[in-house]
Structure formats: C-alpha cells, structure tokens
Amino acid sequence: MGDRWQALRAEFPSAERWTYLAHAAVSPLPLRCQQGMQAYLDELVAHGGVHYPQVPLAAARRARQLGAQLMGCPLEGVFFVTSTSQGVGVAATGISCGPGDNVVLVDREFPSNLRPWLHLRKRGVELRFVPQRDSRVLADDLAAAVDHRTAAVSVSFVQFLSGFRLDLAPVAEICRRHDALFVLDAIQGLGVFPVQAQAMGVDLLAADAHKWLLGPEGVGLGYASPRAMERLEPVVQGWLSVRRPFDVFALDQPLMPDARRFQPGSPNQAGIHGMAGSLELLAEIGPEVMAQRLILLTDHLAEGLQQAGWSVLSPRVHDGEKSGIILCTHPAVDFATLSAWLEEHGVVSSVRGGALRLSPHGYTTIDELDRVVALLSHRTVF
Ligand SMILES: Cc1ncc(COP(=O)(O)O)c(C=O)c1O
C-alpha cells in the first residue's frame, strides 16, 4: 500500500479494530472530520454565538468550494442538503407539472429517490418506472420512457444494491433532447467516482455525506443547475432563502441568487464543519485516483469471492459500470447469521436484498480483503 493510502488509513482509528466493508451503509468518520466538528463544538462551548456568523460562514465557504470541485460545478450551484431524500425533494416538490405530465424513475431503487416523487400522483402526474435488466439501468430503456411530457428523470448514479454505476452522459442527452430535468441521487458514488455535473448536464444532484464522502449524517452536498434554479420553486422557504436574510420584515425581497435559495433555515453547522474536513481529505486524493483504487480493490475482492465459490451479482463487465459495491451470494448461506459471524471476526458487512453487500473504501487493504475471502471460504458457518 502506497504512502497516500497509508496516510488515509491513519485517519481511521476504526481500521485498527474493524475491517470495514460497509461504506455503502454508514462510513466511519476520519479524524479530520472529527477535528472539524470538535473545533466548532469548542467554539460554541467557549463563545456561543459571539462569532456568528463569521465562523459558520467560513466553514460553509470551504465546504462549498470543495463540494464544487468534487461535483464539477460552479460555486453558485452548490447548496447543503440535510439528507439525500431532502435534496431530491427539492426537485420533487418544486417542479411544475400536472395532469398529462410524467416523471421517469427506476424500479427497485433506494426509496430516497422514489418516495419524494410519489405525491405527484395526487396531482395527476404519471410516474414511469423503468425496469433494471440484470441489475443494470439501460439508457435505451430510459429513452423509451421519456417523451415530450416528461418533467424529470430521476436516477441513482450508483445502484445501492447491485453497485451498478450509470454512465451519465447518455441520460443527460435524453433529458436535453426532451427538455426534462436530470435529477441524480449521487450518494453511492460522489467523492470516489468523478462527476462533472455541469458538463454532463445534471440539473439537480443530492448526496448525503455519511457514505463515500466520509462525513457525518444529516448534512450533504447539493447542486442545482441554472435551469433547475429557473424551474424549481423553492417550496420550503425560510429566512435564509433570501438575498438579505437579516432584513427580516422584507417578505417581498428576492430569493438568494444562487442555489442556497434551497436552504431554508439554520444549517447543520457541526455537520458542515465535519464534512469540510472529510471533503478536504478526499480532495487531497481526487476522485480519479480514488476510482482506480476502488476498482482495483473490488476486482480483487470479486475474483477472490468467485474462487471461493461465491457468485458476484454486481455488473462488472467493464470498468465504467463498476463501483465500490460488491453484492454477492452463496446458495448455502443464511446472510443474517453470516454477517453477525463476520462482525465477531472484526468484519463489518451489510445484508441487502437477501445477499451480502461488501463496500471497501480507498484505505482498505488487499490483506484485509484476502482475510475476508478466507473467512467466507470457512464453510462450517453456512
Ligand atoms: C441510493 C441511495 N440513496 C439515498 C440513501 C440515503 O438517503 P438519505 O441521505 O436521505 O438518508 C441511500 C442509503 O442509505 C442510498 O443507497
């Protein structure tokens, strides 16, 4: 393992205790994140709001800049979400559509990208669910579902279960052709796989920090394109949605000219301070390098699992569809028992969709993966 990965690993005291293969669920926090949060808590304990709003604004600026870099968008497009669901909800509540219009979604996605849209049915909007084929979302299927009445296409960058990573360019092209908004739940890939939201034509992106971004829950990154800002009504507004928030009685004042119009009230400052540290750590490596590392690790894991008699269910024919998630199965396994047994042996895994989901991060080592494969070859537990 090179210096870069050792340095990243040193950020995770959890790695001394756990072989952590559940970053697709909830990531352990790196020290940099803890230090960021701790500094803010210390400030509040010592001074309360004396340095408000300078202290929060400085951390927010840093996190937004790093977020812009990671999402491939201008600073004006960045806002903070309180969860991926809430971020997707900005599009699902703010979009203008009615009877005869439709929204295109993908069947069997994580509910954070489906439930926010359900209320539109009450407005007479048709929700079109595109099926997954062999755990893949095909651009042709999306193209067949989209028409001139499609208000939005909302998909996941990486499927939470199979780990299939979507090629964003063809989806953006379909949306452009039909003038539909392109909404992306990016939580399972942002931070570790490159995203150029602006160049790729994404309109609204949301990703909470608690998985691949290595941050805490309850805070995350959002991006809104100029088209999204034009079309999405900020339905849930608050005092911070406007250009002059301290001009509190001016209800008729203009909205924030940038994507922060979608942040209604006091944000999760401790979370933002922590996330800024995590984003800094990721920026030191960069998503291109991180993607190569994750492909190397997951290739190694997939190969080892197959040699041990496991079936890898994640689509992995070419690098472009690979992610940090390996979904695997074995006919003789009770997965709940297995996952608990793995935990007894210091391995953190997830059971999803009746299979075992393993998700390393850049600081995971090949030795750790080999040990996990050796454990999974231990037939007596089945
Ligand atoms: C694809 C996907 N979207 C969203 C989430 C989480 O959503 P939220 O940030 O709203 O908790 C998860 C995992 O929990 C997920 O896998």
The ligand as a Tripos MOL2 file, in Angstrom:
@<TRIPOS>MOLECULE
LIG
   16    16     1     0     0
SMALL
NO_CHARGES

@<TRIPOS>ATOM
      1 C1        -29.0610    5.2530   -3.4010 C.3       1 LIG1
      2 C2        -29.2670    5.8060   -2.0090 C.ar      1 LIG1
      3 N1        -29.8590    6.9880   -1.8720 N.ar      1 LIG1
      4 C3        -30.0330    7.5430   -0.6450 C.ar      1 LIG1
      5 C4        -29.6230    6.9010    0.5000 C.ar      1 LIG1
      6 C5        -29.7830    7.5650    1.8380 C.3       1 LIG1
      7 O1        -30.6500    8.6320    1.7660 O.3       1 LIG1
      8 P1        -30.6900    9.7740    2.8630 P.3       1 LIG1
      9 O2        -29.4510   10.5990    2.6950 O.co2     1 LIG1
     10 O3        -31.9160   10.5130    2.5410 O.co2     1 LIG1
     11 O4        -30.7260    9.1180    4.1970 O.co2     1 LIG1
     12 C6        -29.0410    5.6300    0.3900 C.ar      1 LIG1
     13 C7        -28.6080    4.8300    1.5410 C.2       1 LIG1
     14 O5        -28.9690    4.8370    2.6450 O.2       1 LIG1
     15 C8        -28.8390    5.0920   -0.8960 C.ar      1 LIG1
     16 O6        -28.2410    3.9190   -1.0580 O.3       1 LIG1
@<TRIPOS>BOND
     1     1     2 1
     2     2     3 ar
     3     2    15 ar
     4     3     4 ar
     5     4     5 ar
     6     5     6 1
     7     5    12 ar
     8     6     7 1
     9     7     8 1
    10     8     9 2
    11     8    10 1
    12     8    11 1
    13    12    13 1
    14    12    15 ar
    15    13    14 2
    16    15    16 1
@<TRIPOS>SUBSTRUCTURE
     1 LIG1         1 GROUP 0 **** ****
